[in-house]
Amino acid sequence: MGLHRRSCRKTFRLKNIANKIITKKLTDKNGLLILFQTKVIFCQYFISSDNACLESTFWSRE
């Protein structure tokens, strides 16, 4: 359990940084709104369950 939680946290942090960069790049287009919403959903899922973190990571990668 502890290991999974740690891995989840690390992935979440890395994803957050990547999202920030992408958001800045898509500032010109309407992607900003989409990226922002995705960030909120990812955060909610991460807090909801550790298992959701893995699923969210795969979804975000796509």
mmCIF file as Biopython writes it, N, C-alpha, C and O atoms, coordinates in Angstrom:
data_model
#
loop_
_atom_site.group_PDB
_atom_site.id
_atom_site.type_symbol
_atom_site.label_atom_id
_atom_site.label_alt_id
_atom_site.label_comp_id
_atom_site.label_asym_id
_atom_site.label_entity_id
_atom_site.label_seq_id
_atom_site.pdbx_PDB_ins_code
_atom_site.Cartn_x
_atom_site.Cartn_y
_atom_site.Cartn_z
_atom_site.occupancy
_atom_site.B_iso_or_equiv
_atom_site.auth_seq_id
_atom_site.auth_asym_id
_atom_site.pdbx_PDB_model_num
ATOM 1   N N  . MET A ? 1  ? 0.841   -1.195 0.000   1.0 0.0 1  A 1 
ATOM 2   C CA . MET A ? 1  ? 0.000   0.000  0.000   1.0 0.0 1  A 1 
ATOM 3   C C  . MET A ? 1  ? 0.884   1.256  0.000   1.0 0.0 1  A 1 
ATOM 4   O O  . MET A ? 1  ? 0.686   2.162  -0.810  1.0 0.0 1  A 1 
ATOM 5   N N  . GLY A ? 2  ? 1.840   1.299  0.896   1.0 0.0 2  A 1 
ATOM 6   C CA . GLY A ? 2  ? 2.725   2.453  0.992   1.0 0.0 2  A 1 
ATOM 7   C C  . GLY A ? 2  ? 3.449   2.728  -0.317  1.0 0.0 2  A 1 
ATOM 8   O O  . GLY A ? 2  ? 3.548   3.873  -0.757  1.0 0.0 2  A 1 
ATOM 9   N N  . LEU A ? 3  ? 3.951   1.666  -0.931  1.0 0.0 3  A 1 
ATOM 10  C CA . LEU A ? 3  ? 4.681   1.829  -2.191  1.0 0.0 3  A 1 
ATOM 11  C C  . LEU A ? 3  ? 3.763   2.405  -3.270  1.0 0.0 3  A 1 
ATOM 12  O O  . LEU A ? 3  ? 4.154   3.308  -4.009  1.0 0.0 3  A 1 
ATOM 13  N N  . HIS A ? 4  ? 2.562   1.885  -3.352  1.0 0.0 4  A 1 
ATOM 14  C CA . HIS A ? 4  ? 1.622   2.357  -4.365  1.0 0.0 4  A 1 
ATOM 15  C C  . HIS A ? 4  ? 1.313   3.837  -4.168  1.0 0.0 4  A 1 
ATOM 16  O O  . HIS A ? 4  ? 1.259   4.609  -5.126  1.0 0.0 4  A 1 
ATOM 17  N N  . ARG A ? 5  ? 1.114   4.210  -2.929  1.0 0.0 5  A 1 
ATOM 18  C CA . ARG A ? 5  ? 0.790   5.607  -2.632  1.0 0.0 5  A 1 
ATOM 19  C C  . ARG A ? 5  ? 1.948   6.520  -3.051  1.0 0.0 5  A 1 
ATOM 20  O O  . ARG A ? 5  ? 1.734   7.589  -3.621  1.0 0.0 5  A 1 
ATOM 21  N N  . ARG A ? 6  ? 3.161   6.087  -2.761  1.0 0.0 6  A 1 
ATOM 22  C CA . ARG A ? 6  ? 4.334   6.893  -3.095  1.0 0.0 6  A 1 
ATOM 23  C C  . ARG A ? 6  ? 4.431   7.067  -4.618  1.0 0.0 6  A 1 
ATOM 24  O O  . ARG A ? 6  ? 4.631   8.173  -5.120  1.0 0.0 6  A 1 
ATOM 25  N N  . SER A ? 7  ? 4.287   5.968  -5.325  1.0 0.0 7  A 1 
ATOM 26  C CA . SER A ? 7  ? 4.376   5.996  -6.789  1.0 0.0 7  A 1 
ATOM 27  C C  . SER A ? 7  ? 3.289   6.917  -7.348  1.0 0.0 7  A 1 
ATOM 28  O O  . SER A ? 7  ? 3.539   7.702  -8.263  1.0 0.0 7  A 1 
ATOM 29  N N  . CYS A ? 8  ? 2.116   6.815  -6.803  1.0 0.0 8  A 1 
ATOM 30  C CA . CYS A ? 8  ? 0.992   7.622  -7.263  1.0 0.0 8  A 1 
ATOM 31  C C  . CYS A ? 8  ? 1.320   9.108  -7.083  1.0 0.0 8  A 1 
ATOM 32  O O  . CYS A ? 8  ? 1.087   9.918  -7.981  1.0 0.0 8  A 1 
ATOM 33  N N  . ARG A ? 9  ? 1.845   9.443  -5.950  1.0 0.0 9  A 1 
ATOM 34  C CA . ARG A ? 9  ? 2.156   10.838 -5.649  1.0 0.0 9  A 1 
ATOM 35  C C  . ARG A ? 9  ? 3.207   11.375 -6.636  1.0 0.0 9  A 1 
ATOM 36  O O  . ARG A ? 9  ? 3.078   12.481 -7.161  1.0 0.0 9  A 1 
ATOM 37  N N  . LYS A ? 10 ? 4.234   10.575 -6.870  1.0 0.0 10 A 1 
ATOM 38  C CA . LYS A ? 10 ? 5.303   10.990 -7.785  1.0 0.0 10 A 1 
ATOM 39  C C  . LYS A ? 10 ? 4.732   11.242 -9.187  1.0 0.0 10 A 1 
ATOM 40  O O  . LYS A ? 10 ? 5.026   12.258 -9.816  1.0 0.0 10 A 1 
ATOM 41  N N  . THR A ? 11 ? 3.919   10.306 -9.657  1.0 0.0 11 A 1 
ATOM 42  C CA . THR A ? 11 ? 3.323   10.432 -10.988 1.0 0.0 11 A 1 
ATOM 43  C C  . THR A ? 11 ? 2.448   11.680 -11.050 1.0 0.0 11 A 1 
ATOM 44  O O  . THR A ? 11 ? 2.473   12.419 -12.033 1.0 0.0 11 A 1 
ATOM 45  N N  . PHE A ? 12 ? 1.689   11.901 -10.008 1.0 0.0 12 A 1 
ATOM 46  C CA . PHE A ? 12 ? 0.782   13.054 -9.980  1.0 0.0 12 A 1 
ATOM 47  C C  . PHE A ? 12 ? 1.580   14.353 -10.122 1.0 0.0 12 A 1 
ATOM 48  O O  . PHE A ? 12 ? 1.192   15.255 -10.865 1.0 0.0 12 A 1 
ATOM 49  N N  . ARG A ? 13 ? 2.691   14.433 -9.405  1.0 0.0 13 A 1 
ATOM 50  C CA . ARG A ? 13 ? 3.518   15.642 -9.447  1.0 0.0 13 A 1 
ATOM 51  C C  . ARG A ? 13 ? 4.070   15.864 -10.862 1.0 0.0 13 A 1 
ATOM 52  O O  . ARG A ? 13 ? 4.021   16.974 -11.393 1.0 0.0 13 A 1 
ATOM 53  N N  . LEU A ? 14 ? 4.583   14.811 -11.448 1.0 0.0 14 A 1 
ATOM 54  C CA . LEU A ? 14 ? 5.153   14.909 -12.793 1.0 0.0 14 A 1 
ATOM 55  C C  . LEU A ? 14 ? 4.071   15.319 -13.797 1.0 0.0 14 A 1 
ATOM 56  O O  . LEU A ? 14 ? 4.306   16.144 -14.680 1.0 0.0 14 A 1 
ATOM 57  N N  . LYS A ? 15 ? 2.894   14.731 -13.647 1.0 0.0 15 A 1 
ATOM 58  C CA . LYS A ? 15 ? 1.798   15.045 -14.564 1.0 0.0 15 A 1 
ATOM 59  C C  . LYS A ? 15 ? 1.421   16.524 -14.419 1.0 0.0 15 A 1 
ATOM 60  O O  . LYS A ? 15 ? 1.150   17.201 -15.411 1.0 0.0 15 A 1 
ATOM 61  N N  . ASN A ? 16 ? 1.407   17.011 -13.196 1.0 0.0 16 A 1 
ATOM 62  C CA . ASN A ? 16 ? 1.043   18.399 -12.959 1.0 0.0 16 A 1 
ATOM 63  C C  . ASN A ? 16 ? 1.971   19.343 -13.713 1.0 0.0 16 A 1 
ATOM 64  O O  . ASN A ? 16 ? 1.518   20.297 -14.345 1.0 0.0 16 A 1 
ATOM 65  N N  . ILE A ? 17 ? 3.276   19.071 -13.643 1.0 0.0 17 A 1 
ATOM 66  C CA . ILE A ? 17 ? 4.266   19.917 -14.307 1.0 0.0 17 A 1 
ATOM 67  C C  . ILE A ? 17 ? 4.034   19.889 -15.820 1.0 0.0 17 A 1 
ATOM 68  O O  . ILE A ? 17 ? 4.047   20.927 -16.481 1.0 0.0 17 A 1 
ATOM 69  N N  . ALA A ? 18 ? 3.823   18.687 -16.351 1.0 0.0 18 A 1 
ATOM 70  C CA . ALA A ? 18 ? 3.604   18.540 -17.797 1.0 0.0 18 A 1 
ATOM 71  C C  . ALA A ? 18 ? 2.348   19.302 -18.214 1.0 0.0 18 A 1 
ATOM 72  O O  . ALA A ? 18 ? 2.338   19.976 -19.244 1.0 0.0 18 A 1 
ATOM 73  N N  . ASN A ? 19 ? 1.300   19.193 -17.415 1.0 0.0 19 A 1 
ATOM 74  C CA . ASN A ? 19 ? 0.046   19.879 -17.737 1.0 0.0 19 A 1 
ATOM 75  C C  . ASN A ? 19 ? 0.259   21.391 -17.795 1.0 0.0 19 A 1 
ATOM 76  O O  . ASN A ? 19 ? -0.293  22.074 -18.657 1.0 0.0 19 A 1 
ATOM 77  N N  . LYS A ? 20 ? 1.058   21.896 -16.877 1.0 0.0 20 A 1 
ATOM 78  C CA . LYS A ? 20 ? 1.313   23.339 -16.838 1.0 0.0 20 A 1 
ATOM 79  C C  . LYS A ? 20 ? 1.984   23.799 -18.137 1.0 0.0 20 A 1 
ATOM 80  O O  . LYS A ? 20 ? 1.604   24.818 -18.714 1.0 0.0 20 A 1 
ATOM 81  N N  . ILE A ? 21 ? 2.979   23.038 -18.589 1.0 0.0 21 A 1 
ATOM 82  C CA . ILE A ? 21 ? 3.703   23.389 -19.821 1.0 0.0 21 A 1 
ATOM 83  C C  . ILE A ? 21 ? 2.765   23.355 -21.020 1.0 0.0 21 A 1 
ATOM 84  O O  . ILE A ? 21 ? 2.767   24.265 -21.850 1.0 0.0 21 A 1 
ATOM 85  N N  . ILE A ? 22 ? 1.963   22.293 -21.102 1.0 0.0 22 A 1 
ATOM 86  C CA . ILE A ? 22 ? 1.033   22.142 -22.230 1.0 0.0 22 A 1 
ATOM 87  C C  . ILE A ? 22 ? 0.012   23.286 -22.210 1.0 0.0 22 A 1 
ATOM 88  O O  . ILE A ? 22 ? -0.336  23.837 -23.255 1.0 0.0 22 A 1 
ATOM 89  N N  . THR A ? 23 ? -0.454  23.627 -21.031 1.0 0.0 23 A 1 
ATOM 90  C CA . THR A ? 23 ? -1.447  24.699 -20.923 1.0 0.0 23 A 1 
ATOM 91  C C  . THR A ? 23 ? -0.872  26.001 -21.473 1.0 0.0 23 A 1 
ATOM 92  O O  . THR A ? 23 ? -1.562  26.738 -22.178 1.0 0.0 23 A 1 
ATOM 93  N N  . LYS A ? 24 ? 0.372   26.282 -21.159 1.0 0.0 24 A 1 
ATOM 94  C CA . LYS A ? 24 ? 1.008   27.513 -21.626 1.0 0.0 24 A 1 
ATOM 95  C C  . LYS A ? 24 ? 1.122   27.506 -23.157 1.0 0.0 24 A 1 
ATOM 96  O O  . LYS A ? 24 ? 0.923   28.528 -23.814 1.0 0.0 24 A 1 
ATOM 97  N N  . LYS A ? 25 ? 1.443   26.346 -23.699 1.0 0.0 25 A 1 
ATOM 98  C CA . LYS A ? 25 ? 1.604   26.218 -25.150 1.0 0.0 25 A 1 
ATOM 99  C C  . LYS A ? 25 ? 0.260   26.408 -25.855 1.0 0.0 25 A 1 
ATOM 100 O O  . LYS A ? 25 ? 0.199   26.976 -26.946 1.0 0.0 25 A 1 
ATOM 101 N N  . LEU A ? 26 ? -0.816  25.929 -25.224 1.0 0.0 26 A 1 
ATOM 102 C CA . LEU A ? 26 ? -2.148  26.003 -25.832 1.0 0.0 26 A 1 
ATOM 103 C C  . LEU A ? 26 ? -2.911  27.232 -25.328 1.0 0.0 26 A 1 
ATOM 104 O O  . LEU A ? 26 ? -4.141  27.272 -25.373 1.0 0.0 26 A 1 
ATOM 105 N N  . THR A ? 27 ? -2.175  28.218 -24.856 1.0 0.0 27 A 1 
ATOM 106 C CA . THR A ? 27 ? -2.827  29.427 -24.353 1.0 0.0 27 A 1 
ATOM 107 C C  . THR A ? 27 ? -3.543  30.152 -25.489 1.0 0.0 27 A 1 
ATOM 108 O O  . THR A ? 27 ? -4.623  30.711 -25.299 1.0 0.0 27 A 1 
ATOM 109 N N  . ASP A ? 28 ? -2.927  30.134 -26.673 1.0 0.0 28 A 1 
ATOM 110 C CA . ASP A ? 28 ? -3.524  30.813 -27.824 1.0 0.0 28 A 1 
ATOM 111 C C  . ASP A ? 28 ? -4.837  30.152 -28.237 1.0 0.0 28 A 1 
ATOM 112 O O  . ASP A ? 28 ? -5.829  30.825 -28.516 1.0 0.0 28 A 1 
ATOM 113 N N  . LYS A ? 29 ? -4.817  28.828 -28.269 1.0 0.0 29 A 1 
ATOM 114 C CA . LYS A ? 29 ? -6.028  28.092 -28.686 1.0 0.0 29 A 1 
ATOM 115 C C  . LYS A ? 29 ? -6.986  27.914 -27.508 1.0 0.0 29 A 1 
ATOM 116 O O  . LYS A ? 29 ? -6.682  28.333 -26.392 1.0 0.0 29 A 1 
ATOM 117 N N  . ASN A ? 30 ? -8.142  27.294 -27.755 1.0 0.0 30 A 1 
ATOM 118 C CA . ASN A ? 30 ? -9.130  27.042 -26.699 1.0 0.0 30 A 1 
ATOM 119 C C  . ASN A ? 30 ? -8.728  25.855 -25.837 1.0 0.0 30 A 1 
ATOM 120 O O  . ASN A ? 30 ? -9.463  25.483 -24.922 1.0 0.0 30 A 1 
ATOM 121 N N  . GLY A ? 31 ? -7.580  25.259 -26.109 1.0 0.0 31 A 1 
ATOM 122 C CA . GLY A ? 31 ? -7.112  24.114 -25.332 1.0 0.0 31 A 1 
ATOM 123 C C  . GLY A ? 31 ? -6.914  24.456 -23.867 1.0 0.0 31 A 1 
ATOM 124 O O  . GLY A ? 31 ? -6.954  23.566 -23.018 1.0 0.0 31 A 1 
ATOM 125 N N  . LEU A ? 32 ? -6.705  25.714 -23.556 1.0 0.0 32 A 1 
ATOM 126 C CA . LEU A ? 32 ? -6.483  26.114 -22.165 1.0 0.0 32 A 1 
ATOM 127 C C  . LEU A ? 32 ? -7.643  25.651 -21.285 1.0 0.0 32 A 1 
ATOM 128 O O  . LEU A ? 32 ? -7.426  25.083 -20.215 1.0 0.0 32 A 1 
ATOM 129 N N  . LEU A ? 33 ? -8.860  25.890 -21.731 1.0 0.0 33 A 1 
ATOM 130 C CA . LEU A ? 33 ? -10.033 25.493 -20.945 1.0 0.0 33 A 1 
ATOM 131 C C  . LEU A ? 33 ? -10.074 23.984 -20.764 1.0 0.0 33 A 1 
ATOM 132 O O  . LEU A ? 33 ? -10.356 23.492 -19.671 1.0 0.0 33 A 1 
ATOM 133 N N  . ILE A ? 34 ? -9.794  23.256 -21.825 1.0 0.0 34 A 1 
ATOM 134 C CA . ILE A ? 34 ? -9.831  21.790 -21.765 1.0 0.0 34 A 1 
ATOM 135 C C  . ILE A ? 34 ? -8.755  21.286 -20.797 1.0 0.0 34 A 1 
ATOM 136 O O  . ILE A ? 34 ? -9.022  20.424 -19.959 1.0 0.0 34 A 1 
ATOM 137 N N  . LEU A ? 35 ? -7.550  21.824 -20.918 1.0 0.0 35 A 1 
ATOM 138 C CA . LEU A ? 35 ? -6.449  21.397 -20.064 1.0 0.0 35 A 1 
ATOM 139 C C  . LEU A ? 35 ? -6.778  21.702 -18.606 1.0 0.0 35 A 1 
ATOM 140 O O  . LEU A ? 35 ? -6.550  20.872 -17.726 1.0 0.0 35 A 1 
ATOM 141 N N  . PHE A ? 36 ? -7.304  22.874 -18.359 1.0 0.0 36 A 1 
ATOM 142 C CA . PHE A ? 36 ? -7.628  23.276 -16.990 1.0 0.0 36 A 1 
ATOM 143 C C  . PHE A ? 36 ? -8.649  22.319 -16.378 1.0 0.0 36 A 1 
ATOM 144 O O  . PHE A ? 36 ? -8.491  21.877 -15.240 1.0 0.0 36 A 1 
ATOM 145 N N  . GLN A ? 37 ? -9.681  22.008 -17.128 1.0 0.0 37 A 1 
ATOM 146 C CA . GLN A ? 37 ? -10.715 21.097 -16.634 1.0 0.0 37 A 1 
ATOM 147 C C  . GLN A ? 37 ? -10.107 19.722 -16.357 1.0 0.0 37 A 1 
ATOM 148 O O  . GLN A ? 37 ? -10.418 19.089 -15.348 1.0 0.0 37 A 1 
ATOM 149 N N  . THR A ? 38 ? -9.242  19.268 -17.258 1.0 0.0 38 A 1 
ATOM 150 C CA . THR A ? 38 ? -8.623  17.953 -17.095 1.0 0.0 38 A 1 
ATOM 151 C C  . THR A ? 38 ? -7.825  17.918 -15.803 1.0 0.0 38 A 1 
ATOM 152 O O  . THR A ? 38 ? -7.838  16.911 -15.095 1.0 0.0 38 A 1 
ATOM 153 N N  . LYS A ? 39 ? -7.139  18.991 -15.490 1.0 0.0 39 A 1 
ATOM 154 C CA . LYS A ? 39 ? -6.330  19.044 -14.279 1.0 0.0 39 A 1 
ATOM 155 C C  . LYS A ? 39 ? -7.219  18.852 -13.044 1.0 0.0 39 A 1 
ATOM 156 O O  . LYS A ? 39 ? -6.874  18.103 -12.129 1.0 0.0 39 A 1 
ATOM 157 N N  . VAL A ? 40 ? -8.326  19.515 -13.032 1.0 0.0 40 A 1 
ATOM 158 C CA . VAL A ? 40 ? -9.240  19.415 -11.891 1.0 0.0 40 A 1 
ATOM 159 C C  . VAL A ? 40 ? -9.738  17.976 -11.752 1.0 0.0 40 A 1 
ATOM 160 O O  . VAL A ? 40 ? -9.758  17.425 -10.651 1.0 0.0 40 A 1 
ATOM 161 N N  . ILE A ? 41 ? -10.135 17.378 -12.860 1.0 0.0 41 A 1 
ATOM 162 C CA . ILE A ? 41 ? -10.660 16.002 -12.837 1.0 0.0 41 A 1 
ATOM 163 C C  . ILE A ? 41 ? -9.577  15.056 -12.328 1.0 0.0 41 A 1 
ATOM 164 O O  . ILE A ? 41 ? -9.841  14.192 -11.493 1.0 0.0 41 A 1 
ATOM 165 N N  . PHE A ? 42 ? -8.357  15.225 -12.835 1.0 0.0 42 A 1 
ATOM 166 C CA . PHE A ? 42 ? -7.261  14.352 -12.442 1.0 0.0 42 A 1 
ATOM 167 C C  . PHE A ? 42 ? -7.021  14.470 -10.932 1.0 0.0 42 A 1 
ATOM 168 O O  . PHE A ? 42 ? -6.808  13.471 -10.245 1.0 0.0 42 A 1 
ATOM 169 N N  . CYS A ? 43 ? -7.059  15.683 -10.443 1.0 0.0 43 A 1 
ATOM 170 C CA . CYS A ? 43 ? -6.842  15.923 -9.014  1.0 0.0 43 A 1 
ATOM 171 C C  . CYS A ? 43 ? -7.925  15.213 -8.203  1.0 0.0 43 A 1 
ATOM 172 O O  . CYS A ? 43 ? -7.626  14.545 -7.213  1.0 0.0 43 A 1 
ATOM 173 N N  . GLN A ? 44 ? -9.162  15.357 -8.619  1.0 0.0 44 A 1 
ATOM 174 C CA . GLN A ? 44 ? -10.276 14.742 -7.912  1.0 0.0 44 A 1 
ATOM 175 C C  . GLN A ? 44 ? -10.119 13.221 -7.898  1.0 0.0 44 A 1 
ATOM 176 O O  . GLN A ? 44 ? -10.314 12.574 -6.869  1.0 0.0 44 A 1 
ATOM 177 N N  . TYR A ? 45 ? -9.766  12.666 -9.048  1.0 0.0 45 A 1 
ATOM 178 C CA . TYR A ? 45 ? -9.629  11.216 -9.148  1.0 0.0 45 A 1 
ATOM 179 C C  . TYR A ? 45 ? -8.487  10.734 -8.262  1.0 0.0 45 A 1 
ATOM 180 O O  . TYR A ? 45 ? -8.593  9.698  -7.605  1.0 0.0 45 A 1 
ATOM 181 N N  . PHE A ? 46 ? -7.405  11.489 -8.250  1.0 0.0 46 A 1 
ATOM 182 C CA . PHE A ? 46 ? -6.249  11.111 -7.453  1.0 0.0 46 A 1 
ATOM 183 C C  . PHE A ? 46 ? -6.623  11.038 -5.970  1.0 0.0 46 A 1 
ATOM 184 O O  . PHE A ? 46 ? -6.218  10.113 -5.266  1.0 0.0 46 A 1 
ATOM 185 N N  . ILE A ? 47 ? -7.383  12.003 -5.512  1.0 0.0 47 A 1 
ATOM 186 C CA . ILE A ? 47 ? -7.801  12.022 -4.106  1.0 0.0 47 A 1 
ATOM 187 C C  . ILE A ? 47 ? -8.850  10.946 -3.852  1.0 0.0 47 A 1 
ATOM 188 O O  . ILE A ? 47 ? -8.936  10.396 -2.754  1.0 0.0 47 A 1 
ATOM 189 N N  . SER A ? 48 ? -9.648  10.651 -4.878  1.0 0.0 48 A 1 
ATOM 190 C CA . SER A ? 48 ? -10.737 9.677  -4.734  1.0 0.0 48 A 1 
ATOM 191 C C  . SER A ? 48 ? -10.183 8.298  -4.386  1.0 0.0 48 A 1 
ATOM 192 O O  . SER A ? 48 ? -10.635 7.673  -3.426  1.0 0.0 48 A 1 
ATOM 193 N N  . SER A ? 49 ? -9.206  7.821  -5.159  1.0 0.0 49 A 1 
ATOM 194 C CA . SER A ? 49 ? -8.675  6.483  -4.924  1.0 0.0 49 A 1 
ATOM 195 C C  . SER A ? 49 ? -7.270  6.343  -5.510  1.0 0.0 49 A 1 
ATOM 196 O O  . SER A ? 49 ? -6.948  6.984  -6.510  1.0 0.0 49 A 1 
ATOM 197 N N  . ASP A ? 50 ? -6.441  5.513  -4.896  1.0 0.0 50 A 1 
ATOM 198 C CA . ASP A ? 50 ? -5.083  5.284  -5.409  1.0 0.0 50 A 1 
ATOM 199 C C  . ASP A ? 50 ? -5.141  4.594  -6.767  1.0 0.0 50 A 1 
ATOM 200 O O  . ASP A ? 50 ? -4.320  4.867  -7.643  1.0 0.0 50 A 1 
ATOM 201 N N  . ASN A ? 51 ? -6.107  3.704  -6.939  1.0 0.0 51 A 1 
ATOM 202 C CA . ASN A ? 51 ? -6.254  2.984  -8.199  1.0 0.0 51 A 1 
ATOM 203 C C  . ASN A ? 51 ? -6.579  3.940  -9.335  1.0 0.0 51 A 1 
ATOM 204 O O  . ASN A ? 51 ? -6.129  3.746  -10.464 1.0 0.0 51 A 1 
ATOM 205 N N  . ALA A ? 52 ? -7.351  4.959  -9.041  1.0 0.0 52 A 1 
ATOM 206 C CA . ALA A ? 52 ? -7.741  5.941  -10.056 1.0 0.0 52 A 1 
ATOM 207 C C  . ALA A ? 52 ? -6.499  6.650  -10.599 1.0 0.0 52 A 1 
ATOM 208 O O  . ALA A ? 52 ? -6.474  7.045  -11.764 1.0 0.0 52 A 1 
ATOM 209 N N  . CYS A ? 53 ? -5.491  6.811  -9.782  1.0 0.0 53 A 1 
ATOM 210 C CA . CYS A ? 53 ? -4.281  7.505  -10.203 1.0 0.0 53 A 1 
ATOM 211 C C  . CYS A ? 53 ? -3.671  6.813  -11.412 1.0 0.0 53 A 1 
ATOM 212 O O  . CYS A ? 53 ? -3.303  7.469  -12.387 1.0 0.0 53 A 1 
ATOM 213 N N  . LEU A ? 54 ? -3.566  5.509  -11.352 1.0 0.0 54 A 1 
ATOM 214 C CA . LEU A ? 54 ? -2.977  4.751  -12.465 1.0 0.0 54 A 1 
ATOM 215 C C  . LEU A ? 54 ? -3.820  4.924  -13.719 1.0 0.0 54 A 1 
ATOM 216 O O  . LEU A ? 54 ? -3.286  5.143  -14.807 1.0 0.0 54 A 1 
ATOM 217 N N  . GLU A ? 55 ? -5.119  4.828  -13.572 1.0 0.0 55 A 1 
ATOM 218 C CA . GLU A ? 55 ? -6.014  4.968  -14.717 1.0 0.0 55 A 1 
ATOM 219 C C  . GLU A ? 55 ? -5.916  6.378  -15.287 1.0 0.0 55 A 1 
ATOM 220 O O  . GLU A ? 55 ? -5.871  6.554  -16.504 1.0 0.0 55 A 1 
ATOM 221 N N  . SER A ? 56 ? -5.883  7.372  -14.423 1.0 0.0 56 A 1 
ATOM 222 C CA . SER A ? 56 ? -5.797  8.761  -14.858 1.0 0.0 56 A 1 
ATOM 223 C C  . SER A ? 56 ? -4.493  9.004  -15.606 1.0 0.0 56 A 1 
ATOM 224 O O  . SER A ? 56 ? -4.470  9.718  -16.609 1.0 0.0 56 A 1 
ATOM 225 N N  . THR A ? 57 ? -3.412  8.412  -15.118 1.0 0.0 57 A 1 
ATOM 226 C CA . THR A ? 57 ? -2.111  8.595  -15.752 1.0 0.0 57 A 1 
ATOM 227 C C  . THR A ? 57 ? -2.163  8.110  -17.194 1.0 0.0 57 A 1 
ATOM 228 O O  . THR A ? 57 ? -1.673  8.785  -18.099 1.0 0.0 57 A 1 
ATOM 229 N N  . PHE A ? 58 ? -2.750  6.953  -17.404 1.0 0.0 58 A 1 
ATOM 230 C CA . PHE A ? 58 ? -2.843  6.403  -18.755 1.0 0.0 58 A 1 
ATOM 231 C C  . PHE A ? 58 ? -3.713  7.301  -19.631 1.0 0.0 58 A 1 
ATOM 232 O O  . PHE A ? 58 ? -3.393  7.546  -20.794 1.0 0.0 58 A 1 
ATOM 233 N N  . TRP A ? 59 ? -4.800  7.781  -19.069 1.0 0.0 59 A 1 
ATOM 234 C CA . TRP A ? 59 ? -5.715  8.638  -19.823 1.0 0.0 59 A 1 
ATOM 235 C C  . TRP A ? 59 ? -5.024  9.952  -20.185 1.0 0.0 59 A 1 
ATOM 236 O O  . TRP A ? 59 ? -5.164  10.433 -21.309 1.0 0.0 59 A 1 
ATOM 237 N N  . SER A ? 60 ? -4.293  10.525 -19.260 1.0 0.0 60 A 1 
ATOM 238 C CA . SER A ? 60 ? -3.605  11.795 -19.481 1.0 0.0 60 A 1 
ATOM 239 C C  . SER A ? 60 ? -2.553  11.635 -20.584 1.0 0.0 60 A 1 
ATOM 240 O O  . SER A ? 60 ? -2.374  12.523 -21.418 1.0 0.0 60 A 1 
ATOM 241 N N  . ARG A ? 61 ? -1.870  10.507 -20.575 1.0 0.0 61 A 1 
ATOM 242 C CA . ARG A ? 61 ? -0.822  10.254 -21.562 1.0 0.0 61 A 1 
ATOM 243 C C  . ARG A ? 61 ? -1.414  10.306 -22.980 1.0 0.0 61 A 1 
ATOM 244 O O  . ARG A ? 61 ? -0.789  10.821 -23.907 1.0 0.0 61 A 1 
ATOM 245 N N  . GLU A ? 62 ? -2.596  9.776  -23.124 1.0 0.0 62 A 1 
ATOM 246 C CA . GLU A ? 62 ? -3.252  9.769  -24.444 1.0 0.0 62 A 1 
ATOM 247 C C  . GLU A ? 62 ? -3.527  11.195 -24.858 1.0 0.0 62 A 1 
ATOM 248 O O  . GLU A ? 62 ? -4.074  11.430 -25.935 1.0 0.0 62 A 1 
#
